[in-house]
């Protein structure tokens, strides 16, 4: 899958270098690179190469050098968002792409998706921010630009420490060299000044994104505060947030991205025992109402038929809404989601399917919470899981009951909530504020 660099011309005449990898016809994905990255240097670094190869597996991956960087035209005057959106469009048009995925390490991918909802199928955003002032690398940008223009070597090392704050040292050196070889200090300063000077509140842009979106945040980095990334994700109507333990350009990250892009083909994101769970995981419990009494009244065989019917309904909803079954609890299922919205959509789908089945003996309690569980041996543990279980216990038959954190994470996504009286739940000393989810009609 060696890259073959080609060139296209942007709207203002700037020459943009791009390359296509992997399957040349299947599910195109346009990748908009991070600050200073260029394709040639990225391809030579083993970790980046693995990232490209993973994303290019079973799909057409298109990457390009940003204007002023790498093999793209270096002598440029326009370095603002509008020009870069034109560059992405030029690459898509050069390959005659009409409906494709976009993955972006900067705000340009979000702006393009908002402007062209008819063309973007799915969107992946790394470290998006609501305000430029909330991006760590744009704090004190005047000072940073001054250092870039007076001592490019020191500035490169400082920027590398932002991208790889905990090393390894060889990656910091590699990125510093990428900046040295791939762009001039004038372009580096201009790009940073442009992003900082934009001064835009991007919430309105995010709110106009129609495509399903995967928002990624690195817990190891310090480019953008988690709070800002969460706010950006909350503004996108159909999004999920995944917090990663390590480097956002790793092969492991590419697997998460590939699973998200493949969902319409039957794939899904799962919580794996070999990796820490995302920073915020939504946890859903279902439980068949009065299961013990049903077994005594209907007999083992009939009761087991109800359990199988429940399992089929829940598992179908999990597949449709990106959920991962963690375990069967005997009379119910525990599942995890990478977004509160996905968990709520799944819960509502389950209740609607059970209602449509019209079996008077089958009713289900559903409880949803969100938090930072501990992953171990294909299971999840911890306070957030225990609370989800207790919320399920507190729900009435046919009800979806959620914690306040779930309600807040799903704010602005079109769900309707009914506040309940604060509940005292078994094992929790303080009252817990709960909300019912309106799912009928």
N, C-alpha and C positions, 0 to 999 in steps of 0.2 A: 504494500500500500504506500509506495513512495509518492510524495507530492509532486505534481507538475504545476508550476506556477504560471498563471495566465494573467492577463491584464484587461481591465475594462475602464471606461471613462465615466466619472461622476458628472452630475448636472452642471457643475462649474468648470469642467474640463480637467479636473484632477485625476491622475492615473492611479488606479487602485489595483494592487496585486492580490490575487486570490488563488486558491487551490482546492481541488475536490479529492476526497479520499473515499475508500470503501466502495460499496455498491453504487454504481453510477446512475441507477434509476429508482432506487427504493427509498421512500420516506425521507426526503431531503431535510437536512438540519443545517442552518446557517449559524456559525459560531462567531460572535463578535468578541474580539480578544480583550484582555486586560491591558492596563496602562503599560506601554513600552514593549509589549510582547511582539515578536515577529515569528512568522511560520518557520523559517529556516532554523532559528535558534531553538525554538520549541521542539521541533522534530528531532534535533540532535540530543536533547536531554532525555534520558531513559524514562523518567516519571511522566514527563509531558507526552512522550511518544506513546506510552501505555494509555494515557488519557485519550489521545486521538484515536488509537487503534480500537479501544473499547467503544467509543462513541461511533466509530465508523463501521462497526460490526453490524451487518444486516441493514445498513442504511447508507445514504449518500451524505457525507459530512463535508461541508464547505466552510473553510476558514479564510480570513483575509487580513491583510495588514492595514491598520488604521492609517489615515492620511498623515504624512510626515514621518512614518515609521517603516522600518524594514525595507522591503522591495517596492513599496508604494512611493509615490512622488514625495520627495523630501522637502522641496522648496514650496511651501504652502503658506497662504495668508489666513484662510478661514479655518479656524480650529474649534468652532462651537458646535452645539448639538445639532442644529439644523443641517449643517454641512455633513456631519457624520451619519445622520439619517439618510441623506441623499446617497452616501457611499454604500450603505447596506442595501438600499433599493437598487443601486447600479449593479451590485454583485448578483442579486436575485434576478434582475432582468437579463443580465448577460447569460445566465443559465436557463432562462425561460421558465423560472419557477413561479407557479401560480398559487400553490397551497403548500405551505412548508412550516417546519418548526424553527423557532429562533431561541438560541441560548446566548446570553449576553453578560459580560463581566462589567458592564457600565450601563448608564441610564438609556443609552441609545436604543437598545432592544425593546425597552418598555415603551418609549416614545413611538417607535415604528409600529409596535403591536396596537397601540391606541389609535394611530392614524390609519392603519390598514387591517381592520378586523377581518375583512374578507379573505386575507392572504395568510394570516398566521394561525396555524392549527393548534400548536401548543407553545408555551413560553417558559423558559428557564431563566431565572435572574439570580446572579451571585451578588450578595451584599447590597441590595438596593437601599437607598436612603430617601427620606422624605424631603429633607433640606440639605443642600451641600454643606452647610455649617456643621452637620452631624456626622460627616465623614471624617474619620481620624486623620487621613492624609491631607485634608483640606483645612484643618485647624492651623491657624497662624500661617496661612498660605503665602502672605507677603514675605515672611521670613524665609520660608522654604524656597520661594522663587529667587530671593536674593542670594541664597546659598547656591542654588543651581547655577546662577549666572556668574558667580564669583569663584566657586570651587565645585565643579561638576562631580569630581571623584567623591568628595565627602557627602554631597547630596545623594549620589547613587547609593552609597552604603546606608544612609539614613532611610531612604525609600525601601531598600531591601529588608531592613529590620522591621518595617511595617508589614510587609508581605509575609516574611518568615520570622516572626518575633522570637521564637524559641529555637531557631535554627532548622535544620542543621547548617553549620557554617558553610558547607560547600554549596548549598542552595542559595544562601545569601550572596556568596561570591558569584555564583552563576547568574543570578538576577541582576546584580550590579553590572556584570559584563554585558548582559543582554541590553540593558539601558545604554551603556556606552556605545555598543556597536550598532544598535538599532535606531537611535534617534539623537538629534543634536540637543544640547542644553537649551537652545532657543525654542525648539518644538516642545520639549518637556515643560519648560516654564509656561509656554503659551497654552498648552493643554490644561495645566493646573489652573492658570488664571481664568481660562474660559469656564471651567467647571465651577470654580468658586464665584465668578462674577455673574453666573446665570441667576443666582439668588432666587431660583424658582422654588415654589412649594409644589412638589410633584404629586401630591395627593390627587389632584384633579386628573392628571395623566393616568395614574394607576386605576382610578375609578372607571376609566373608559376602556380598560382592557377586557375584551370579550373572551379571549382564549383561556382555557385552563392553565394555571400558572404554578410552577414549582419555585419556591423562594428558598435559597440556600444561604446559610450563615455558618462561618467557621468560628467555633469556640476558641480555637487556638490563635486566631488572628486578632488584630485590633484595628482593622480598616474602618469598620462601621460598628457602632454600638448595637447590641442585640435589640434594645428598645426601639431604635429607629427602623431596623429590619422588620421587627414585628409590626410596627405601625404601617410600614409600606405593604406588608402582606395583608394586613387587615383591610386596606383600601381596595384591594383587587377582588372583584366579586366572586371569582372561583379560583381560590388559591390554597396552597398548603405550604407550611413552613417546616423545613428540616434543618436542624442545627448539627453540624458535622464536628467530629472530634479533631480532625487534622486538616491538611492542606486542601483547599477547594479544587485544586487541579489534579487530584490523585485519581488513579484507576478505580479506587473504591467509590469515589464521588461519581465518576462516569457511570458506574453500574447503577447507582441510584437514579441518575438522570435518564439512563437508557430504560430502566424499568418504568419510570413516569411516562416517557415518550411512547412506550409500547403498550400502555394500558388499554388503548382501544383495540389492540390485537391480542388481548387476553392477559397481558402482564400486570404486575402490581408491585408496589413498594411494600416490603415486609421488614419487620424488626428482627434482626438476626442475632443469634446468641454470641456471635464472634465479634460484635461491635456494640459500643455503648448506644443506648437509645437516643433518638433526637431530643433536643433540649425540652421540648414540650410535646408530649404524646397524649392523644385523646384515648381514653380507655372506656370501652363499652361492655356492659354486662346485660345479658338477657336472662330471664327466668320464667318458666312456665308457671302460671298462677295455679295455686292449690294442687300441685302435682301429687302430693301424698294422698290427699282426699280423692283425687281422680283415679289413682291406681286402685284404691280400696273400692271405689264405686263402680269403675268400668272393667277392672281386671287388668292383669299385667299386659296382655297382648294388645288390647285397645289403647292402653296408656302409652305403650311403646310406639304405636302408630302415630300418636300425637307428638311424641318426641322426634320421630323421624320427619314428620311434616314441619315441625318447628325448625329442625336442623336444615332442611332443604331451603326454607324461606330465608333464614338468616344467612346461610352461606352464599346464596344467590345475590343477596343484597350486599354482602361483603365484597364479592367480586365486582359488582357494578360500581361501588363507591370507594374502591381503593383500600379496603380494610384487610387486616391480617388476623386470621383466627389464631389465638394463643392456646386455648384449650377448651375442651368440653367439660362442663361442671356437673354433668348428670342430668339436670333439668334445664340447662341453659348453656350459653356460650360466652366466653370472654374473648374480646377482640381489641386490637389497637389500630389507630389511625394516625397519619402524619398531619392531620388538620382536624380542628373541631367541627368545621363545616362538613367534612366527609363523614364523621361519626353521626352528626345530626341527620344528614340526608339518609344514611343507612338506617338509623333508628326509625325514622318516619316511613321509609319504604317497607320495613318489617311490619310495622303496625298496619299499614294500608293493605299489605298482602294478606295478613291474617284476617282482617275485616272482609276482604273480598272472598276469602275461602269460606267464610260463613259457617264455621264449625263452632257450635255453641259450647263445646267443651274446651276449645283452645283459646287461651288469652295469655298475654305475655307482659311482664314488668320489664322496663328497660331503664337503666341508669347510666349516665355518662359523666365522667370527670376528666380533668386534664392535669398533667404534672410531669415530674421527672422520675419515672420508675427506674428500678434497677433491673437490668437484663441479665439473666443467668439460665443457661441450659434450656433455651427456647421458651422461657417463661418470663413474666414480669412480676416484680415484687415491690413493696414499699407502701408508704402512706397514701399516695395517690391512687394506687390499686385498691387498697382497703376501703378508701372513701367511695370509689366507684361502686364497689360491691354493696356498701351500706345504702348508697343512693338508690340502687336497684331494689334493695329490700324495702325501701320506703315508698317506692312508686306503687300506684294502684294498678290493677289489671288494665291493660290497654293504654297505659300512660308512658310517656317519655319524660323522665325527670333528670335534671342536670344541675351541676354546681354553678356558682356564680362565675368562676373562672372560664367555664365553657361558654356561658352567655356573653362574657366580655370578648373572648376570642372570636366569636361568631358575629359580633356587632357589625351592622351594615351589610350583612349577607342575605337579608330578606327573611330571616326566621322570626317567628312571633313567639314571645315568651309570656307566661303568666306567673307572677310572683307567688310563692307559697309562704306559709308561716315558717320562720326559722325552726329547724328540726334538731332535736337532740338525737344523735345517732350512736349506736353501740360502739364503744371504743374511742369516742371523741368527746373530750371534756367540754368544748365550746359549742354553742349552737351553730349549725351550718345553714347558710341561706341557699334555698333550692328554688328552681324554676321549672314549671311545666312547659313543654313545647307543644304548640298548637299544630297538629298534623292532619286534622280532618278538614276536608273541603278545600 
